[in-house]
Amino acid sequence: MWSTDARILLRPASTLRSLAAPPLPAGLRVACRRPLFLTLVAASLVSLAATGTLTARIAGPSLFVWVYVPAVEALALYAVIRTRRTQIPFTRAIDLFFAGHAAWTLLLVVIVGLIALVPPAHWWMILTKVGMAGMAAVIVWSAFIDFCFFRYVYGASRARAIRDVAFQRAITWLLVFSIFAAPEVTPAGLAREISEAVAEVLR
């Protein structure tokens, strides 16, 4: 039996359509299980990238650093769907939305696994070649998964589902980047930081 996450990764439309039908499990445990799992994975990957091994000394503190990422995503999701009339509890919506993160998780595992295995001299090549190619593919596919989420879980039209994806991602990426990568810059400075980062990668 395939997991929910794997089914959404491979067949997002039909899987999300079926998961949006009753019965709909809800509650705090349902809402927290996948965001917390993603936080645990991120913290573990930080430890692997830094030391080549999984250590509680690094992974433990990293949990508190990375927990804001799924928190921001959940808040952005709420901003998009807060006015929708639906029978789907928000706690269940969070669980279904984060079940669509498998592509990002797999990409991070592959990149960090390669970094942990190869000499540091090859890290930049992995980040700019393998990482960017994988990221381009994951951005497109995960956007389609999110489109299916809004389309079949919330019954949005195609045009509205596209707007929902763009709105949710814009909020998430801007907040995550501003908090994590450039916490003290102004909006203009933030735009400059993003453009310089893109230019450096494409150089």
C-alpha positions as CSV (number, residue, x, y, z in Angstrom):
1,M,0.0,0.0,0.0
2,W,1.4,3.4,-1.0
3,S,1.5,6.2,1.5
4,T,-0.7,9.2,1.1
5,D,2.3,11.4,0.3
6,A,3.5,9.0,-2.4
7,R,0.1,8.9,-4.0
8,I,-0.2,12.7,-4.0
9,L,3.3,12.9,-5.5
10,L,2.5,10.6,-8.4
11,R,-1.3,11.1,-8.9
12,P,-2.2,14.4,-7.3
13,A,-5.6,15.1,-8.9
14,S,-7.3,11.8,-8.3
15,T,-5.7,11.3,-4.9
16,L,-6.7,14.7,-3.5
17,R,-10.2,14.4,-4.9
18,S,-10.7,11.1,-3.0
19,L,-9.1,12.4,0.2
20,A,-11.4,15.4,0.2
21,A,-14.4,13.2,0.6
22,P,-15.8,12.2,4.0
23,P,-14.8,11.0,6.5
24,L,-12.4,13.8,7.1
25,P,-10.1,13.2,10.1
26,A,-9.2,16.5,11.9
27,G,-7.7,17.8,15.1
28,L,-4.5,19.2,16.3
29,R,-2.6,15.9,15.9
30,V,-3.7,15.6,12.3
31,A,-2.6,19.2,11.6
32,C,0.8,18.9,13.3
33,R,2.0,15.5,12.2
34,R,3.3,16.4,8.7
35,P,4.6,19.9,9.4
36,L,6.6,18.5,12.4
37,F,7.9,15.6,10.3
38,L,9.2,18.1,7.7
39,T,10.8,20.1,10.5
40,L,12.5,17.0,11.8
41,V,13.7,16.1,8.3
42,A,15.1,19.6,7.7
43,A,16.9,19.6,11.1
44,S,18.4,16.1,10.4
45,L,19.6,17.3,7.0
46,V,21.3,20.3,8.5
47,S,23.2,17.9,10.8
48,L,24.2,15.6,7.9
49,A,25.3,18.6,5.7
50,A,27.3,20.1,8.5
51,T,29.0,17.0,9.9
52,G,28.3,14.1,7.6
53,T,26.4,12.4,10.5
54,L,23.2,12.8,12.3
55,T,23.8,14.2,15.7
56,A,21.3,15.5,18.3
57,R,23.7,18.3,19.2
58,I,23.1,19.9,15.8
59,A,19.7,18.5,14.8
60,G,18.1,19.4,18.2
61,P,18.7,23.2,18.0
62,S,17.9,23.1,14.3
63,L,14.4,22.0,15.1
64,F,13.6,25.4,16.7
65,V,15.3,27.2,13.8
66,W,13.3,25.4,11.0
67,V,9.9,25.1,12.6
68,Y,9.0,28.6,11.4
69,V,9.0,27.4,7.8
70,P,6.0,25.1,8.0
71,A,4.4,27.6,10.4
72,V,4.7,30.3,7.7
73,E,3.3,28.0,5.1
74,A,0.3,27.2,7.3
75,L,-0.3,30.9,7.9
76,A,-0.1,31.6,4.2
77,L,-2.5,28.8,3.5
78,Y,-4.9,30.2,6.0
79,A,-4.6,33.7,4.3
80,V,-5.7,32.1,1.0
81,I,-8.6,29.9,2.2
82,R,-9.9,31.9,5.2
83,T,-13.0,33.2,3.4
84,R,-13.9,29.9,1.7
85,R,-17.1,28.2,2.7
86,T,-16.3,24.5,3.1
87,Q,-16.9,21.5,5.3
88,I,-13.2,20.7,5.4
89,P,-11.7,21.5,8.8
90,F,-8.6,23.7,8.6
91,T,-6.6,21.1,10.5
92,R,-7.4,18.6,7.8
93,A,-6.5,21.1,5.1
94,I,-3.1,21.6,6.6
95,D,-2.5,17.9,6.7
96,L,-3.5,17.4,3.0
97,F,-1.5,20.5,1.9
98,F,1.7,19.3,3.6
99,A,1.2,15.8,2.2
100,G,2.1,17.4,-1.1
101,H,5.6,18.3,0.0
102,A,7.2,14.9,-0.9
103,A,8.9,16.3,-4.0
104,W,10.7,19.0,-2.0
105,T,11.6,16.5,0.7
106,L,13.1,14.1,-1.8
107,L,15.1,16.8,-3.5
108,L,16.6,18.0,-0.2
109,V,17.5,14.5,0.8
110,V,19.3,13.9,-2.5
111,I,21.2,17.1,-2.4
112,V,22.3,16.8,1.2
113,G,23.1,13.1,0.6
114,L,25.4,14.1,-2.2
115,I,27.1,16.8,-0.2
116,A,27.7,14.4,2.7
117,L,29.3,11.9,0.3
118,V,31.5,14.0,-2.0
119,P,34.5,16.3,-1.2
120,P,33.8,20.0,-0.4
121,A,35.4,21.0,-3.8
122,H,32.3,19.5,-5.5
123,W,29.6,21.1,-3.3
124,W,29.2,24.2,-5.4
125,M,28.7,22.1,-8.6
126,I,26.1,20.0,-6.8
127,L,24.2,23.1,-5.5
128,T,24.3,25.0,-8.8
129,K,23.9,22.1,-11.3
130,V,22.1,19.2,-9.6
131,G,20.3,21.5,-7.1
132,M,19.1,24.1,-9.6
133,A,18.0,21.5,-12.2
134,G,16.1,19.5,-9.5
135,M,14.6,22.7,-8.1
136,A,13.3,23.7,-11.4
137,A,11.5,20.4,-11.9
138,V,10.2,20.3,-8.3
139,I,8.9,23.9,-8.5
140,V,6.8,23.0,-11.5
141,W,5.5,19.7,-10.2
142,S,4.8,20.9,-6.7
143,A,3.0,23.9,-8.1
144,F,0.8,21.5,-10.0
145,I,0.2,19.5,-6.8
146,D,-0.8,22.7,-5.0
147,F,-3.0,23.6,-7.9
148,C,-4.8,20.2,-7.5
149,F,-5.1,20.9,-3.8
150,F,-7.0,24.1,-4.3
151,R,-8.9,22.7,-7.3
152,Y,-10.2,19.5,-5.8
153,V,-10.1,20.0,-2.0
154,Y,-11.6,23.5,-2.1
155,G,-13.4,23.3,-5.5
156,A,-11.7,26.4,-6.9
157,S,-12.0,27.1,-10.6
158,R,-8.8,26.7,-12.7
159,A,-8.1,30.4,-12.7
160,R,-8.7,30.8,-9.0
161,A,-6.6,27.7,-8.2
162,I,-3.7,29.3,-10.1
163,R,-4.2,32.5,-8.2
164,D,-4.3,30.6,-4.9
165,V,-1.0,28.8,-5.7
166,A,0.7,32.1,-6.6
167,F,-0.7,33.9,-3.6
168,Q,0.2,31.2,-1.1
169,R,3.7,30.8,-2.5
170,A,4.4,34.6,-2.7
171,I,3.5,35.0,1.0
172,T,5.5,31.9,2.0
173,W,8.7,32.6,0.0
174,L,8.8,36.3,0.8
175,L,8.4,35.7,4.5
176,V,10.8,32.8,4.7
177,F,13.5,34.6,2.7
178,S,13.1,37.8,4.6
179,I,13.2,36.1,8.0
180,F,15.9,33.5,7.3
181,A,18.2,35.0,4.6
182,A,17.9,38.7,5.1
183,P,16.1,39.5,8.4
184,E,17.3,43.2,8.6
185,V,16.8,44.4,5.1
186,T,14.1,46.7,3.7
187,P,11.7,45.5,1.0
188,A,14.0,47.2,-1.6
189,G,17.0,45.6,-0.1
190,L,15.2,42.2,0.0
191,A,14.5,42.5,-3.8
192,R,18.2,43.3,-4.3
193,E,19.3,40.3,-2.3
194,I,17.1,38.0,-4.3
195,S,18.3,39.4,-7.6
196,E,21.9,39.1,-6.5
197,A,21.4,35.5,-5.4
198,V,19.8,34.6,-8.7
199,A,22.6,36.3,-10.6
200,E,25.2,34.5,-8.6
201,V,23.6,31.1,-9.3
202,L,23.3,31.8,-13.1
203,R,26.8,33.1,-13.4
